[in-house]
Amino acid sequence: MPITEILLLVLAGLVGGFLAGMLGVGGGIVFIPVIQLILTYHGITEGNVSYTLANSLVIVFAVGIIGTFKQLKLRNTHLPSAFATGISASISSMAITFVIFKYDWSNPQLFNYIFAFILIVTTVRMLFSNKFEATDLVIPEISKFIPAGLFAGVVTALSGLGGGIVMVPYFNKVLKLPIKFAAGLSLSVIPMIALPLIIFYANLKPAAVVDEKFQTGYLVWPLLIPIILSSILASGYGVKFAQKLTAKTLTTVFITFVIMTLVKILIF
């Protein structure tokens, strides 16, 4: 792999990992365009979406694992709630993935439309909220986390984002959890959503192969290693940085980032 591609992957890992740690979104928003760009450059058009989803999920899984340990130390997560969300998300994500493969649903244009729709829903939900921060931390009934998991699973299966982009607003605005706790809880759920899908993609045989020696199913290790290592390094700093921000500032950063990503998708 050329040095320019490695540097691009490292940069994406640093930015995506930092944002994942800070916002609890998994970082897929940054990883996905870079993965798509490199795959297209190497002539991978058939199966590009599957490659993108599979490799993005591996990265968000790694970032989520590291971030979960950081959030546990800060007491910014709740494992029973995380497991309830994660299990329901795994069920819906696998169901959607099987449907995609059964009907050969891998249209890149449709993929981008779905991606944009998710961002619009997230932005509108947060912009029309009158409060930036919930009051005291009160954990709702476990059953109330299941809808978030089901929706996050669908988002993950269709976009490779990890689901955080919809879980954070749901936890914060619907379940009234503080924004920092919502981000921490979201980051804890992401590995549980991603793992079953990673196993699924790792056991498939792509029609087009990127690297015969260093590839497991759709997982391309020369592409993954630079971005995983850099994202893991940066995610811890993102978690620490988020603790220094006010709830209003953190929410504003989240909304701004989502809007910028949406504009990029719709224009380019």
C-alpha positions in Angstrom: 0.0 0.0 0.0 1.4 3.4 -1.0 2.6 5.7 1.8 0.0 8.4 0.8 -2.8 5.9 1.4 -1.3 4.9 4.8 -1.1 8.5 5.8 -4.7 9.1 4.7 -5.8 6.1 6.8 -3.8 7.3 9.8 -5.3 10.8 9.5 -8.8 9.3 9.2 -8.2 7.2 12.3 -7.0 10.1 14.3 -10.0 12.3 13.4 -12.6 9.5 13.5 -11.2 8.1 16.8 -11.2 11.4 18.5 -14.7 12.2 17.4 -15.9 8.7 18.4 -14.5 9.2 21.9 -15.9 12.7 22.2 -19.3 12.2 20.7 -20.0 8.4 21.1 -20.7 8.0 17.4 -18.2 5.2 16.5 -16.4 7.4 14.0 -17.9 5.7 10.9 -18.8 9.1 9.5 -15.1 9.7 8.9 -14.0 6.2 8.2 -16.6 5.4 5.5 -15.6 8.1 2.9 -11.9 7.2 3.2 -12.5 3.5 2.9 -14.8 4.1 -0.1 -12.2 6.3 -1.8 -9.3 3.8 -1.4 -11.4 0.9 -2.5 -12.6 2.8 -5.6 -9.0 3.8 -6.4 -8.0 0.1 -6.3 -10.8 -0.7 -8.8 -13.2 -2.3 -6.4 -16.7 -1.4 -7.7 -18.4 -4.8 -7.3 -19.1 -5.2 -3.6 -17.8 -1.8 -2.7 -20.7 -1.2 -0.2 -20.1 -4.5 1.5 -16.4 -3.8 1.7 -17.1 -0.4 3.2 -19.6 -1.7 5.7 -17.4 -4.6 6.8 -14.2 -2.6 7.3 -15.9 0.4 8.9 -17.5 -2.0 11.5 -14.2 -3.5 12.4 -12.8 0.0 13.1 -15.8 1.2 15.2 -15.7 -2.1 17.1 -12.1 -1.5 18.1 -12.8 2.2 19.0 -15.9 1.1 20.9 -14.0 -1.4 23.0 -11.3 1.1 24.1 -13.9 3.8 24.6 -16.0 1.5 26.8 -13.2 1.0 29.2 -12.6 4.7 29.4 -16.2 5.4 30.0 -16.5 2.8 32.7 -13.7 4.5 34.6 -15.6 7.8 34.3 -18.9 6.1 35.3 -20.4 7.4 32.1 -22.2 4.1 31.1 -24.6 1.6 32.5 -23.9 -2.0 31.5 -27.5 -3.5 31.9 -28.8 -0.7 29.7 -25.9 -1.2 27.2 -26.6 -4.9 27.0 -30.4 -4.4 26.4 -29.6 -1.9 23.7 -26.8 -4.0 22.2 -28.8 -7.3 22.0 -31.8 -5.7 20.4 -29.5 -3.9 18.0 -27.7 -7.1 17.0 -31.0 -8.8 16.2 -32.2 -6.0 13.9 -28.8 -5.5 12.3 -28.4 -9.1 11.4 -32.0 -9.3 10.1 -31.4 -6.3 7.8 -28.0 -7.7 6.6 -29.6 -11.0 5.6 -32.2 -9.1 3.7 -29.6 -7.1 1.9 -27.7 -10.2 0.8 -30.7 -12.2 -0.1 -32.0 -9.6 -2.5 -28.5 -8.4 -3.6 -29.1 -4.9 -2.3 -25.8 -3.1 -2.7 -26.5 0.0 -4.7 -23.9 2.7 -3.7 -26.3 5.6 -4.6 -29.0 4.1 -2.4 -26.4 3.7 0.3 -25.7 7.4 0.2 -29.4 8.3 0.3 -29.9 6.2 3.4 -26.8 7.7 5.0 -28.1 11.2 4.3 -31.6 10.4 5.6 -30.2 9.2 8.9 -28.3 12.4 9.4 -31.3 14.5 8.6 -33.4 12.7 11.2 -30.7 13.1 13.8 -30.2 16.8 13.1 -33.9 17.7 13.1 -34.4 15.8 16.4 -31.7 17.6 18.2 -32.3 21.1 16.7 -35.9 21.1 17.7 -35.2 20.2 21.3 -35.5 23.1 23.7 -33.1 21.8 26.3 -29.4 21.0 25.8 -29.1 18.9 28.9 -31.1 16.6 31.0 -31.3 17.1 34.7 -30.2 14.5 37.2 -29.1 11.1 36.0 -32.0 8.7 36.3 -31.8 5.4 34.5 -35.1 4.5 32.8 -36.6 1.0 32.7 -34.5 -1.4 30.6 -37.3 -2.0 28.2 -37.1 1.7 27.1 -33.7 1.1 25.6 -34.9 -1.6 23.2 -36.3 0.8 20.6 -33.0 2.6 20.5 -31.2 -0.7 19.9 -33.6 -1.9 17.2 -33.2 1.4 15.3 -29.4 1.6 15.8 -29.1 -2.0 14.5 -30.9 -1.0 11.3 -28.7 2.1 10.9 -25.5 0.0 11.5 -26.5 -2.6 8.9 -27.3 0.0 6.3 -24.6 2.5 6.9 -21.7 1.0 8.9 -21.9 4.0 11.3 -22.1 1.9 14.5 -25.5 3.4 15.4 -24.2 6.1 17.8 -25.5 8.9 15.5 -29.0 7.9 16.4 -28.5 6.4 19.9 -27.0 9.6 21.4 -30.0 11.8 20.5 -32.4 9.1 21.7 -30.7 8.6 25.0 -30.3 12.3 25.6 -33.6 13.7 24.2 -36.0 10.8 24.6 -34.7 9.1 27.7 -33.5 12.3 29.3 -30.0 11.1 30.0 -27.2 13.7 30.3 -25.4 14.2 27.0 -22.0 13.0 28.3 -23.6 9.9 29.8 -25.6 9.3 26.5 -22.3 9.5 24.6 -20.6 7.1 26.9 -23.5 4.6 26.9 -23.7 4.8 23.1 -20.0 4.0 22.8 -20.5 1.0 25.1 -23.2 -0.4 22.8 -21.3 -0.1 19.5 -19.0 -3.2 20.0 -22.0 -5.4 20.7 -23.7 -4.2 17.5 -20.7 -4.5 15.3 -19.3 -7.9 16.4 -22.0 -10.2 14.8 -21.8 -8.3 11.6 -18.0 -8.5 11.5 -18.2 -12.3 11.9 -20.8 -12.5 9.1 -18.7 -10.4 6.7 -15.5 -12.3 7.6 -17.0 -15.5 6.5 -18.2 -14.4 3.1 -16.3 -14.8 -0.1 -16.2 -11.5 -2.1 -16.5 -11.6 -5.9 -13.6 -9.0 -6.2 -10.5 -9.5 -4.0 -8.4 -6.5 -2.8 -5.5 -8.5 -1.2 -5.4 -12.3 -1.5 -2.8 -12.7 1.2 -4.0 -10.3 3.8 -7.8 -10.5 3.6 -10.4 -12.3 5.6 -13.7 -12.3 3.7 -14.5 -8.7 3.2 -12.0 -7.5 5.9 -8.8 -6.0 4.3 -6.1 -5.9 6.9 -3.6 -3.6 5.2 -6.4 -1.1 5.1 -7.6 -1.7 8.6 -4.4 -1.8 10.7 -3.2 1.8 10.2 -6.7 3.3 10.8 -7.4 1.0 13.8 -4.2 1.8 15.6 -4.5 5.6 15.1 -8.2 5.6 16.0 -7.6 3.7 19.2 -4.8 6.2 20.1 -7.1 9.2 19.5 -10.3 7.9 21.0 -9.0 8.1 24.6 -8.1 11.8 24.0 -11.6 12.3 22.6 -13.2 10.9 25.8 -11.1 13.1 28.0 -11.8 16.2 25.9 -15.5 15.6 26.1 -15.4 15.8 29.9 -14.0 19.3 29.7 -16.9 20.6 27.6 -20.2 21.9 28.9 -23.3 20.0 27.9 -24.4 22.8 25.6 -21.1 22.9 23.8 -20.9 19.1 23.4 -24.4 19.0 21.9 -23.6 21.9 19.6 -20.5 20.2 18.4 -22.5 17.0 17.7 -25.2 18.9 15.7 -22.5 20.9 13.8 -20.6 17.8 12.8 -23.8 16.0 11.6 -24.8 19.0 9.5 -21.4 19.3 7.9 -21.4 15.6 7.1 -24.9 15.9 5.6 -23.9 18.9 3.4 -20.8 16.9 2.1 -23.0 13.9 1.2 -25.7 16.0 -0.6 -23.3 18.2 -2.5 -20.5 15.8 -3.4 
